[in-house]
Amino acid sequence: MVPPTGLDELTGFAGRSAAITQLLWSAGVLAVLLGSWLFVAARMRAGRGWARAVLTVVGAVFLLFRIGGLGMDGIDPAWWAVVNALPDVLAAAAVVPMYLPEARAHFPSMPRRTA
């Protein structure tokens, strides 16, 4: 059996049109967030220190949501919570190399001028 996604409940509550509208809005917001995340990651890769700070802060906030239980999980088995937390833990581990001494070569203290 496939667990419900909530779409059936939303359709029953608000109607088919409103459910589809909500689904499209959610997909659009997710696409914008993902695009923003990738843009900031590309800027960090280009050596922008501000992008490194943004990725660190946003990653820390996501990790706090996971650790603090501020998400809406709680009905899944414990092993699924561990698997679900894996991306947040990997993101936290990826922050460490961004601040190692070897990374200073990629993040100069003076802003780069682009031509």
N, CA, C and O atoms as a GROMACS GRO file, in nm:
protein
  460
    1MET      N    1   0.085  -0.119   0.000
    1MET     CA    2   0.000   0.000   0.000
    1MET      C    3   0.088   0.124   0.000
    1MET      O    4   0.189   0.128   0.071
    2VAL      N    5   0.053   0.223  -0.078
    2VAL     CA    6   0.125   0.348  -0.085
    2VAL      C    7   0.064   0.446   0.014
    2VAL      O    8  -0.057   0.466   0.014
    3PRO      N    9   0.146   0.507   0.101
    3PRO     CA   10   0.091   0.601   0.198
    3PRO      C   11   0.037   0.726   0.127
    3PRO      O   12   0.088   0.764   0.022
    4PRO      N   13  -0.066   0.788   0.184
    4PRO     CA   14  -0.123   0.907   0.120
    4PRO      C   15  -0.025   1.023   0.121
    4PRO      O   16   0.057   1.037   0.212
    5THR      N   17  -0.034   1.106   0.020
    5THR     CA   18   0.054   1.221   0.009
    5THR      C   19  -0.008   1.347   0.064
    5THR      O   20   0.062   1.447   0.083
    6GLY      N   21  -0.135   1.346   0.090
    6GLY     CA   22  -0.204   1.464   0.136
    6GLY      C   23  -0.281   1.532   0.024
    6GLY      O   24  -0.368   1.615   0.051
    7LEU      N   25  -0.250   1.499  -0.101
    7LEU     CA   26  -0.319   1.560  -0.213
    7LEU      C   27  -0.467   1.523  -0.214
    7LEU      O   28  -0.552   1.606  -0.243
    8ASP      N   29  -0.497   1.397  -0.182
    8ASP     CA   30  -0.638   1.356  -0.177
    8ASP      C   31  -0.713   1.432  -0.069
    8ASP      O   32  -0.827   1.474  -0.090
    9GLU      N   33  -0.650   1.449   0.047
    9GLU     CA   34  -0.714   1.522   0.155
    9GLU      C   35  -0.735   1.668   0.118
    9GLU      O   36  -0.840   1.725   0.146
   10LEU      N   37  -0.634   1.729   0.054
   10LEU     CA   38  -0.645   1.868   0.013
   10LEU      C   39  -0.753   1.884  -0.094
   10LEU      O   40  -0.829   1.981  -0.092
   11THR      N   41  -0.760   1.789  -0.187
   11THR     CA   42  -0.862   1.794  -0.290
   11THR      C   43  -1.002   1.782  -0.228
   11THR      O   44  -1.094   1.853  -0.269
   12GLY      N   45  -1.016   1.695  -0.132
   12GLY     CA   46  -1.144   1.679  -0.063
   12GLY      C   47  -1.182   1.802   0.017
   12GLY      O   48  -1.300   1.834   0.028
   13PHE      N   49  -1.086   1.871   0.072
   13PHE     CA   50  -1.112   1.988   0.156
   13PHE      C   51  -1.134   2.114   0.074
   13PHE      O   52  -1.230   2.188   0.098
   14ALA      N   53  -1.045   2.140  -0.025
   14ALA     CA   54  -1.049   2.267  -0.097
   14ALA      C   55  -1.096   2.255  -0.241
   14ALA      O   56  -1.122   2.356  -0.306
   15GLY      N   57  -1.107   2.135  -0.293
   15GLY     CA   58  -1.146   2.118  -0.432
   15GLY      C   59  -1.025   2.092  -0.521
   15GLY      O   60  -0.911   2.122  -0.484
   16ARG      N   61  -1.051   2.037  -0.637
   16ARG     CA   62  -0.943   1.997  -0.729
   16ARG      C   63  -0.862   2.117  -0.777
   16ARG      O   64  -0.739   2.111  -0.779
   17SER      N   65  -0.928   2.223  -0.815
   17SER     CA   66  -0.859   2.341  -0.867
   17SER      C   67  -0.765   2.402  -0.763
   17SER      O   68  -0.650   2.435  -0.794
   18ALA      N   69  -0.813   2.417  -0.641
   18ALA     CA   70  -0.730   2.474  -0.535
   18ALA      C   71  -0.614   2.382  -0.500
   18ALA      O   72  -0.505   2.429  -0.469
   19ALA      N   73  -0.637   2.251  -0.506
   19ALA     CA   74  -0.529   2.157  -0.476
   19ALA      C   75  -0.420   2.164  -0.582
   19ALA      O   76  -0.302   2.161  -0.550
   20ILE      N   77  -0.460   2.174  -0.708
   20ILE     CA   78  -0.361   2.185  -0.815
   20ILE      C   79  -0.286   2.317  -0.805
   20ILE      O   80  -0.164   2.322  -0.825
   21THR      N   81  -0.357   2.425  -0.773
   21THR     CA   82  -0.292   2.555  -0.754
   21THR      C   83  -0.190   2.548  -0.641
   21THR      O   84  -0.078   2.598  -0.656
   22GLN      N   85  -0.226   2.487  -0.531
   22GLN     CA   86  -0.134   2.473  -0.418
   22GLN      C   87  -0.013   2.390  -0.457
   22GLN      O   88   0.100   2.422  -0.419
   23LEU      N   89  -0.035   2.284  -0.531
   23LEU     CA   90   0.075   2.198  -0.577
   23LEU      C   91   0.170   2.277  -0.667
   23LEU      O   92   0.292   2.265  -0.653
   24LEU      N   93   0.116   2.357  -0.758
   24LEU     CA   94   0.200   2.438  -0.847
   24LEU      C   95   0.276   2.544  -0.771
   24LEU      O   96   0.394   2.567  -0.800
   25TRP      N   97   0.213   2.609  -0.675
   25TRP     CA   98   0.284   2.708  -0.592
   25TRP      C   99   0.398   2.643  -0.513
   25TRP      O  100   0.508   2.697  -0.505
   26SER      N  101   0.370   2.528  -0.455
   26SER     CA  102   0.473   2.458  -0.379
   26SER      C  103   0.591   2.418  -0.468
   26SER      O  104   0.706   2.434  -0.429
   27ALA      N  105   0.562   2.368  -0.587
   27ALA     CA  106   0.668   2.330  -0.681
   27ALA      C  107   0.747   2.453  -0.724
   27ALA      O  108   0.870   2.446  -0.737
   28GLY      N  109   0.680   2.565  -0.746
   28GLY     CA  110   0.748   2.688  -0.786
   28GLY      C  111   0.840   2.740  -0.676
   28GLY      O  112   0.953   2.779  -0.703
   29VAL      N  113   0.790   2.740  -0.554
   29VAL     CA  114   0.874   2.786  -0.442
   29VAL      C  115   0.994   2.694  -0.424
   29VAL      O  116   1.105   2.742  -0.400
   30LEU      N  117   0.973   2.565  -0.436
   30LEU     CA  118   1.083   2.470  -0.425
   30LEU      C  119   1.186   2.494  -0.535
   30LEU      O  120   1.306   2.488  -0.509
   31ALA      N  121   1.141   2.520  -0.657
   31ALA     CA  122   1.232   2.546  -0.768
   31ALA      C  123   1.313   2.673  -0.744
   31ALA      O  124   1.432   2.678  -0.774
   32VAL      N  125   1.248   2.777  -0.692
   32VAL     CA  126   1.319   2.903  -0.663
   32VAL      C  127   1.422   2.882  -0.552
   32VAL      O  128   1.535   2.930  -0.563
   33LEU      N  129   1.385   2.809  -0.448
   33LEU     CA  130   1.480   2.783  -0.339
   33LEU      C  131   1.599   2.701  -0.388
   33LEU      O  132   1.713   2.730  -0.353
   34LEU      N  133   1.572   2.599  -0.467
   34LEU     CA  134   1.681   2.517  -0.520
   34LEU      C  135   1.771   2.599  -0.612
   34LEU      O  136   1.893   2.588  -0.604
   35GLY      N  137   1.711   2.681  -0.698
   35GLY     CA  138   1.790   2.767  -0.785
   35GLY      C  139   1.875   2.865  -0.707
   35GLY      O  140   1.991   2.889  -0.742
   36SER      N  141   1.819   2.921  -0.600
   36SER     CA  142   1.895   3.013  -0.515
   36SER      C  143   2.011   2.942  -0.447
   36SER      O  144   2.122   2.994  -0.439
   37TRP      N  145   1.984   2.822  -0.398
   37TRP     CA  146   2.088   2.743  -0.332
   37TRP      C  147   2.202   2.712  -0.428
   37TRP      O  148   2.320   2.723  -0.392
   38LEU      N  149   2.168   2.674  -0.550
   38LEU     CA  150   2.270   2.644  -0.650
   38LEU      C  151   2.347   2.771  -0.692
   38LEU      O  152   2.467   2.765  -0.716
   39PHE      N  153   2.278   2.884  -0.702
   39PHE     CA  154   2.344   3.010  -0.735
   39PHE      C  155   2.446   3.047  -0.629
   39PHE      O  156   2.560   3.083  -0.660
   40VAL      N  157   2.406   3.038  -0.502
   40VAL     CA  158   2.498   3.071  -0.393
   40VAL      C  159   2.614   2.972  -0.391
   40VAL      O  160   2.728   3.011  -0.366
   41ALA      N  161   2.588   2.845  -0.417
   41ALA     CA  162   2.696   2.745  -0.421
   41ALA      C  163   2.793   2.777  -0.535
   41ALA      O  164   2.914   2.761  -0.519
   42ALA      N  165   2.741   2.821  -0.649
   42ALA     CA  166   2.829   2.858  -0.760
   42ALA      C  167   2.912   2.981  -0.726
   42ALA      O  168   3.029   2.989  -0.764
   43ARG      N  169   2.854   3.075  -0.656
   43ARG     CA  170   2.928   3.195  -0.613
   43ARG      C  171   3.037   3.156  -0.512
   43ARG      O  172   3.146   3.212  -0.513
   44MET      N  173   3.006   3.060  -0.424
   44MET     CA  174   3.107   3.014  -0.330
   44MET      C  175   3.221   2.946  -0.405
   44MET      O  176   3.338   2.964  -0.372
   45ARG      N  177   3.186   2.869  -0.505
   45ARG     CA  178   3.288   2.801  -0.586
   45ARG      C  179   3.376   2.901  -0.659
   45ARG      O  180   3.493   2.874  -0.687
   46ALA      N  181   3.319   3.018  -0.691
   46ALA     CA  182   3.395   3.125  -0.757
   46ALA      C  183   3.478   3.206  -0.658
   46ALA      O  184   3.549   3.298  -0.698
   47GLY      N  185   3.471   3.172  -0.530
   47GLY     CA  186   3.556   3.237  -0.432
   47GLY      C  187   3.493   3.351  -0.356
   47GLY      O  188   3.564   3.430  -0.294
   48ARG      N  189   3.364   3.362  -0.359
   48ARG     CA  190   3.296   3.470  -0.287
   48ARG      C  191   3.278   3.429  -0.141
   48ARG      O  192   3.210   3.331  -0.111
   49GLY      N  193   3.338   3.506  -0.052
   49GLY     CA  194   3.329   3.476   0.090
   49GLY      C  195   3.189   3.488   0.146
   49GLY      O  196   3.150   3.411   0.234
   50TRP      N  197   3.110   3.583   0.094
   50TRP     CA  198   2.974   3.600   0.143
   50TRP      C  199   2.891   3.474   0.118
   50TRP      O  200   2.806   3.438   0.199
   51ALA      N  201   2.917   3.408   0.005
   51ALA     CA  202   2.842   3.287  -0.028
   51ALA      C  203   2.877   3.174   0.068
   51ALA      O  204   2.792   3.094   0.105
   52ARG      N  205   3.002   3.168   0.107
   52ARG     CA  206   3.044   3.066   0.204
   52ARG      C  207   2.971   3.088   0.336
   52ARG      O  208   2.927   2.992   0.399
   53ALA      N  209   2.960   3.214   0.377
   53ALA     CA  210   2.889   3.245   0.502
   53ALA      C  211   2.740   3.212   0.490
   53ALA      O  212   2.681   3.158   0.584
   54VAL      N  213   2.679   3.243   0.377
   54VAL     CA  214   2.537   3.213   0.357
   54VAL      C  215   2.513   3.063   0.363
   54VAL      O  216   2.420   3.018   0.431
   55LEU      N  217   2.595   2.986   0.294
   55LEU     CA  218   2.579   2.841   0.296
   55LEU      C  219   2.598   2.785   0.436
   55LEU      O  220   2.528   2.691   0.475
   56THR      N  221   2.690   2.842   0.510
   56THR     CA  222   2.713   2.796   0.648
   56THR      C  223   2.593   2.824   0.736
   56THR      O  224   2.548   2.736   0.810
   57VAL      N  225   2.541   2.945   0.730
   57VAL     CA  226   2.428   2.983   0.816
   57VAL      C  227   2.303   2.904   0.780
   57VAL      O  228   2.235   2.852   0.868
   58VAL      N  229   2.271   2.896   0.652
   58VAL     CA  230   2.151   2.823   0.611
   58VAL      C  231   2.164   2.675   0.644
   58VAL      O  232   2.068   2.612   0.689
   59GLY      N  233   2.282   2.618   0.622
   59GLY     CA  234   2.304   2.478   0.658
   59GLY      C  235   2.289   2.455   0.808
   59GLY      O  236   2.234   2.353   0.851
   60ALA      N  237   2.339   2.549   0.888
   60ALA     CA  238   2.325   2.536   1.034
   60ALA      C  239   2.179   2.544   1.076
   60ALA      O  240   2.137   2.471   1.166
   61VAL      N  241   2.103   2.632   1.014
   61VAL     CA  242   1.961   2.642   1.047
   61VAL      C  243   1.888   2.513   1.013
   61VAL      O  244   1.808   2.464   1.092
   62PHE      N  245   1.916   2.457   0.894
   62PHE     CA  246   1.853   2.330   0.858
   62PHE      C  247   1.892   2.220   0.956
   62PHE      O  248   1.808   2.138   0.994
   63LEU      N  249   2.018   2.217   0.997
   63LEU     CA  250   2.062   2.115   1.092
   63LEU      C  251   1.995   2.134   1.228
   63LEU      O  252   1.960   2.036   1.294
   64LEU      N  253   1.977   2.258   1.270
   64LEU     CA  254   1.906   2.283   1.396
   64LEU      C  255   1.761   2.237   1.389
   64LEU      O  256   1.707   2.185   1.487
   65PHE      N  257   1.698   2.258   1.274
   65PHE     CA  258   1.562   2.206   1.258
   65PHE      C  259   1.560   2.055   1.273
   65PHE      O  260   1.469   2.000   1.336
   66ARG      N  261   1.659   1.988   1.217
   66ARG     CA  262   1.664   1.842   1.224
   66ARG      C  263   1.692   1.796   1.368
   66ARG      O  264   1.623   1.709   1.420
   67ILE      N  265   1.793   1.857   1.430
   67ILE     CA  266   1.832   1.815   1.565
   67ILE      C  267   1.726   1.852   1.668
   67ILE      O  268   1.694   1.773   1.757
   68GLY      N  269   1.672   1.973   1.654
   68GLY     CA  270   1.574   2.020   1.752
   68GLY      C  271   1.437   1.961   1.735
   68GLY      O  272   1.348   1.988   1.816
   69GLY      N  273   1.418   1.882   1.632
   69GLY     CA  274   1.286   1.823   1.611
   69GLY      C  275   1.182   1.926   1.572
   69GLY      O  276   1.064   1.908   1.599
   70LEU      N  277   1.226   2.036   1.508
   70LEU     CA  278   1.132   2.139   1.470
   70LEU      C  279   1.060   2.106   1.340
   70LEU      O  280   0.970   2.178   1.298
   71GLY      N  281   1.100   1.997   1.278
   71GLY     CA  282   1.031   1.953   1.158
   71GLY      C  283   0.898   1.890   1.197
   71GLY      O  284   0.862   1.886   1.314
   72MET      N  285   0.826   1.842   1.098
   72MET     CA  286   0.696   1.783   1.126
   72MET      C  287   0.701   1.631   1.120
   72MET      O  288   0.597   1.567   1.101
   73ASP      N  289   0.819   1.573   1.136
   73ASP     CA  290   0.831   1.428   1.138
   73ASP      C  291   0.788   1.376   1.274
   73ASP      O  292   0.756   1.453   1.364
   74GLY      N  293   0.786   1.248   1.287
   74GLY     CA  294   0.754   1.191   1.416
   74GLY      C  295   0.672   1.064   1.405
   74GLY      O  296   0.658   0.991   1.503
   75ILE      N  297   0.619   1.037   1.288
   75ILE     CA  298   0.537   0.916   1.273
   75ILE      C  299   0.613   0.805   1.202
   75ILE      O  300   0.564   0.692   1.192
   76ASP      N  301   0.731   0.837   1.153
   76ASP     CA  302   0.811   0.737   1.082
   76ASP      C  303   0.896   0.658   1.181
   76ASP      O  304   0.921   0.704   1.293
   77PRO      N  305   0.942   0.540   1.139
   77PRO     CA  306   1.031   0.463   1.228
   77PRO      C  307   1.165   0.534   1.246
   77PRO      O  308   1.202   0.621   1.167
   78ALA      N  309   1.236   0.496   1.350
   78ALA     CA  310   1.362   0.563   1.384
   78ALA      C  311   1.465   0.550   1.273
   78ALA      O  312   1.538   0.646   1.247
   79TRP      N  313   1.473   0.436   1.207
   79TRP     CA  314   1.572   0.420   1.101
   79TRP      C  315   1.546   0.516   0.986
   79TRP      O  316   1.640   0.562   0.922
   80TRP      N  317   1.418   0.548   0.959
   80TRP     CA  318   1.387   0.642   0.851
   80TRP      C  319   1.429   0.783   0.890
   80TRP      O  320   1.470   0.861   0.804
   81ALA      N  321   1.419   0.818   1.017
   81ALA     CA  322   1.464   0.949   1.064
   81ALA      C  323   1.614   0.964   1.043
   81ALA      O  324   1.661   1.072   1.007
   82VAL      N  325   1.689   0.857   1.065
   82VAL     CA  326   1.834   0.861   1.043
   82VAL      C  327   1.864   0.878   0.895
   82VAL      O  328   1.949   0.960   0.858
   83VAL      N  329   1.798   0.803   0.811
   83VAL     CA  330   1.818   0.814   0.666
   83VAL      C  331   1.776   0.953   0.618
   83VAL      O  332   1.844   1.012   0.534
   84ASN      N  333   1.668   1.005   0.670
   84ASN     CA  334   1.617   1.136   0.631
   84ASN      C  335   1.710   1.248   0.676
   84ASN      O  336   1.716   1.353   0.611
   85ALA      N  337   1.783   1.228   0.784
   85ALA     CA  338   1.875   1.330   0.836
   85ALA      C  339   2.010   1.327   0.764
   85ALA      O  340   2.089   1.420   0.779
   86LEU      N  341   2.037   1.224   0.686
   86LEU     CA  342   2.167   1.209   0.621
   86LEU      C  343   2.206   1.331   0.536
   86LEU      O  344   2.321   1.374   0.546
   87PRO      N  345   2.119   1.388   0.453
   87PRO     CA  346   2.161   1.506   0.376
   87PRO      C  347   2.203   1.624   0.463
   87PRO      O  348   2.297   1.696   0.429
   88ASP      N  349   2.133   1.644   0.575
   88ASP     CA  350   2.170   1.754   0.665
   88ASP      C  351   2.305   1.730   0.731
   88ASP      O  352   2.385   1.822   0.747
   89VAL      N  353   2.330   1.606   0.769
   89VAL     CA  354   2.459   1.572   0.830
   89VAL      C  355   2.572   1.587   0.728
   89VAL      O  356   2.679   1.638   0.760
   90LEU      N  357   2.548   1.543   0.605
   90LEU     CA  358   2.649   1.559   0.499
   90LEU      C  359   2.674   1.706   0.468
   90LEU      O  360   2.788   1.745   0.443
   91ALA      N  361   2.570   1.787   0.469
   91ALA     CA  362   2.587   1.931   0.447
   91ALA      C  363   2.670   1.993   0.558
   91ALA      O  364   2.755   2.078   0.532
   92ALA      N  365   2.646   1.951   0.681
   92ALA     CA  366   2.725   2.003   0.792
   92ALA      C  367   2.871   1.960   0.779
   92ALA      O  368   2.962   2.038   0.809
   93ALA      N  369   2.894   1.838   0.735
   93ALA     CA  370   3.031   1.791   0.716
   93ALA      C  371   3.099   1.864   0.600
   93ALA      O  372   3.221   1.881   0.602
   94ALA      N  373   3.023   1.907   0.501
   94ALA     CA  374   3.082   1.979   0.387
   94ALA      C  375   3.126   2.120   0.425
   94ALA      O  376   3.209   2.179   0.356
   95VAL      N  377   3.073   2.173   0.533
   95VAL     CA  378   3.111   2.308   0.577
   95VAL      C  379   3.254   2.308   0.629
   95VAL      O  380   3.326   2.406   0.612
   96VAL      N  381   3.295   2.202   0.692
   96VAL     CA  382   3.428   2.196   0.755
   96VAL      C  383   3.540   2.226   0.656
   96VAL      O  384   3.624   2.310   0.686
   97PRO      N  385   3.545   2.162   0.539
   97PRO     CA  386   3.654   2.192   0.446
   97PRO      C  387   3.653   2.335   0.394
   97PRO      O  388   3.756   2.386   0.350
   98MET      N  389   3.538   2.401   0.398
   98MET     CA  390   3.531   2.539   0.350
   98MET      C  391   3.608   2.635   0.440
   98MET      O  392   3.641   2.746   0.398
   99TYR      N  393   3.637   2.593   0.563
   99TYR     CA  394   3.706   2.681   0.658
   99TYR      C  395   3.845   2.630   0.696
   99TYR      O  396   3.909   2.689   0.783
  100LEU      N  397   3.892   2.524   0.634
  100LEU     CA  398   4.027   2.477   0.661
  100LEU      C  399   4.129   2.575   0.603
  100LEU      O  400   4.097   2.649   0.510
  101PRO      N  401   4.252   2.577   0.656
  101PRO     CA  402   4.353   2.671   0.606
  101PRO      C  403   4.378   2.660   0.456
  101PRO      O  404   4.408   2.761   0.391
  102GLU      N  405   4.366   2.541   0.400
  102GLU     CA  406   4.390   2.525   0.256
  102GLU      C  407   4.286   2.598   0.173
  102GLU      O  408   4.312   2.632   0.057
  103ALA      N  409   4.169   2.624   0.230
  103ALA     CA  410   4.062   2.691   0.156
  103ALA      C  411   4.089   2.840   0.140
  103ALA      O  412   4.025   2.905   0.056
  104ARG      N  413   4.181   2.896   0.216
  104ARG     CA  414   4.210   3.040   0.206
  104ARG      C  415   4.256   3.080   0.068
  104ARG      O  416   4.234   3.193   0.026
  105ALA      N  417   4.318   2.990  -0.004
  105ALA     CA  418   4.363   3.021  -0.140
  105ALA      C  419   4.244   3.048  -0.232
  105ALA      O  420   4.258   3.118  -0.332
  106HIS      N  421   4.129   2.993  -0.199
  106HIS     CA  422   4.011   3.011  -0.283
  106HIS      C  423   3.925   3.129  -0.239
  106HIS      O  424   3.838   3.173  -0.314
  107PHE      N  425   3.949   3.180  -0.119
  107PHE     CA  426   3.870   3.290  -0.065
  107PHE      C  427   3.963   3.404  -0.024
  107PHE      O  428   3.996   3.418   0.094
  108PRO      N  429   4.006   3.485  -0.120
  108PRO     CA  430   4.098   3.594  -0.085
  108PRO      C  431   4.027   3.698   0.002
  108PRO      O  432   3.905   3.715  -0.005
  109SER      N  433   4.106   3.768   0.085
  109SER     CA  434   4.047   3.868   0.174
  109SER      C  435   4.002   3.992   0.097
  109SER      O  436   3.910   4.061   0.140
  110MET      N  437   4.067   4.021  -0.015
  110MET     CA  438   4.028   4.135  -0.097
  110MET      C  439   3.927   4.087  -0.202
  110MET      O  440   3.944   3.979  -0.260
  111PRO      N  441   3.823   4.166  -0.227
  111PRO     CA  442   3.726   4.124  -0.329
  111PRO      C  443   3.792   4.116  -0.468
  111PRO      O  444   3.877   4.198  -0.503
  112ARG      N  445   3.750   4.018  -0.544
  112ARG     CA  446   3.803   4.001  -0.678
  112ARG      C  447   3.734   4.097  -0.772
  112ARG      O  448   3.615   4.125  -0.759
  113ARG      N  449   3.811   4.147  -0.868
  113ARG     CA  450   3.753   4.232  -0.972
  113ARG      C  451   3.731   4.145  -1.094
  113ARG      O  452   3.820   4.072  -1.139
  114THR      N  453   3.611   4.156  -1.147
  114THR     CA  454   3.583   4.080  -1.268
  114THR      C  455   3.581   4.174  -1.387
  114THR      O  456   3.534   4.288  -1.377
  115ALA      N  457   3.631   4.126  -1.497
  115ALA     CA  458   3.637   4.211  -1.616
  115ALA      C  459   3.516   4.192  -1.703
  115ALA      O  460   3.504   4.256  -1.807
   0.00000   0.00000   0.00000
